[in-house]
Amino acid sequence: MMSDPLWTLDALVAATGGRLHGQPGKAITGISIDSRTAERDAVFFAIKGDRVDGHDYVADALAHGAALAVVAEEKLGAMPAGAALLVVADVLEALRALARAARMRSQARIAAVTGSAGKTGTKEALRLALAREGETHASVASFNNHWGVPLSLARLPASARFAAFELGMNHAGEITPLSRLVRPHVAIITAVEPVHLEFFSGVEAIADAKAEIFAGVETGGAAVLPRDNPHFERLAAAARAAGVQRVIGFGAHTQAEARLLDQALEADCSTVRAVILGDEIAYKIGMPGRHLVQNSLAVLACAKLMGADLAIVAMALAGLAPPPGRGDRIVLDLGTGEALLIDESYNANPASMRAALDVLGQAAVGARGRRIAVLGDMLELGVEARAHHRALAEAVVAAGVDLVFCAGPFMRELWDALPAARRGGYAETANLLESEIVAVLRPGDAVMVKGSNASRMALIVKTLTDRFRARAPAADVTA
């Protein structure tokens, strides 16, 4: 627990321009927008969302020990009598104002990460690596939108040496204000791929939307970009046009400043040899996946640009573990033996789906074990959605996946494109697949579950873990 408060009451009032009601404490130790997680001495921002109005939960937050609640002027009359409140014109704008104040007072070196895939994993790798060098703050989970970024930035301690923030978008124009709020010293774009095509004219437009991250880069800052991506030159030109003074490419390309020299892809980890901004280094990544190897190059380049010791931060990557739903490895006890479940159910797009299939292809299986993919619809792909689902058949075969179960109308395209021997089962919805998957599992299998959030593939993960007394692999427990 921090010895110093996150915010003093005076600083909170000054930053937000609000006025106090009641008698709150003088020290603020945290910030929350969820009454269920509002800790003692935290400030609760009663944000009005699309479905829930935080003002309805002010009493709950205060009952949990929150020091005070930030509420809108128009809602003051509905607040509990005698409650400790900070009254503002607009609660979300007050949170943004506090975020700006946090950024203004901070001496930390700051990274911002966006991309079509790998944002959260890259941000988490930065958190892990930079923490070896000093106090490091990072956004939690995937807090990457118009409320998640200011919330994460407002939580930035004045004492932090480093910080990493994730910036996301579904539409053009969404990243620019986030980047200008965060004002990063280093901006990373992990990849440009056909995602959210429902809202864009093409992949070039997606590249331009990702390039909005350069809008807030500090003078003298840098952009770290995927050198092997076909849109690298477009991104690099956008960075220079925005005034970014240093453009770094990462990948296997011979002109990449963070360049992959060699890699060994194992079932549960990878070892890498690379040149990072002129320094050759060998290191281990504690998770499997070709995509993680690529993104580790961006992580190390960013860390070096931010003044961290390259050898120290590279060693930290051996302890990399997946965020929930993004590669969690779970052992299933089938009674007659064990199977491996790889939980990739958090979300999906064509790039991340191929990466997950590649990881499944590397997974170790038992003597009679098979590699089984359980896949749900990838959403927001527009008119090309069916083609993108059909195209996954090639990745399935290339990865050596033995059986595929498909859920959803778009995944019917993949099902029809698969060789008959690889078809495990098809259903319109994820829950209708559960009994088929349970029935087919046998010891030695490796099962990977993935789909967009709305396809609800997490239900299948829950069914398997509840039924088969799940536990983490021994190696993960040790780590």
MOKAHU-V590180 format. One record per helix or strand of 2 or more residues. SS is the DSSP state (hx for helix, st for strand). FROM is the first residue (numbers start at 0). TO is the last residue. If there is no record, write none. Layout:
ss->SS from->FROM to->TO
ss->SS from->FROM to->TO
//
This chain:
ss->st from->6 to->7
ss->hx from->8 to->15
ss->st from->18 to->20
ss->st from->26 to->27
ss->st from->29 to->31
ss->hx from->34 to->36
ss->st from->41 to->44
ss->hx from->53 to->62
ss->st from->67 to->71
ss->hx from->72 to->77
ss->st from->84 to->87
ss->hx from->90 to->104
ss->st from->108 to->113
ss->hx from->118 to->130
ss->st from->135 to->137
ss->hx from->147 to->153
ss->st from->161 to->165
ss->hx from->173 to->181
ss->st from->185 to->188
ss->hx from->196 to->198
ss->hx from->202 to->215
ss->st from->221 to->225
ss->hx from->231 to->240
ss->st from->245 to->250
ss->st from->257 to->264
ss->st from->269 to->275
ss->st from->278 to->284
ss->hx from->289 to->304
ss->hx from->309 to->318
ss->st from->327 to->332
ss->st from->337 to->343
ss->hx from->349 to->361
ss->st from->370 to->375
ss->hx from->381 to->389
ss->hx from->391 to->397
ss->st from->402 to->406
ss->hx from->410 to->416
ss->hx from->419 to->421
ss->st from->422 to->426
ss->hx from->429 to->439
ss->st from->445 to->449
ss->hx from->452 to->454
ss->hx from->457 to->466
ss->st from->470 to->471
ss->hx from->473 to->477
//
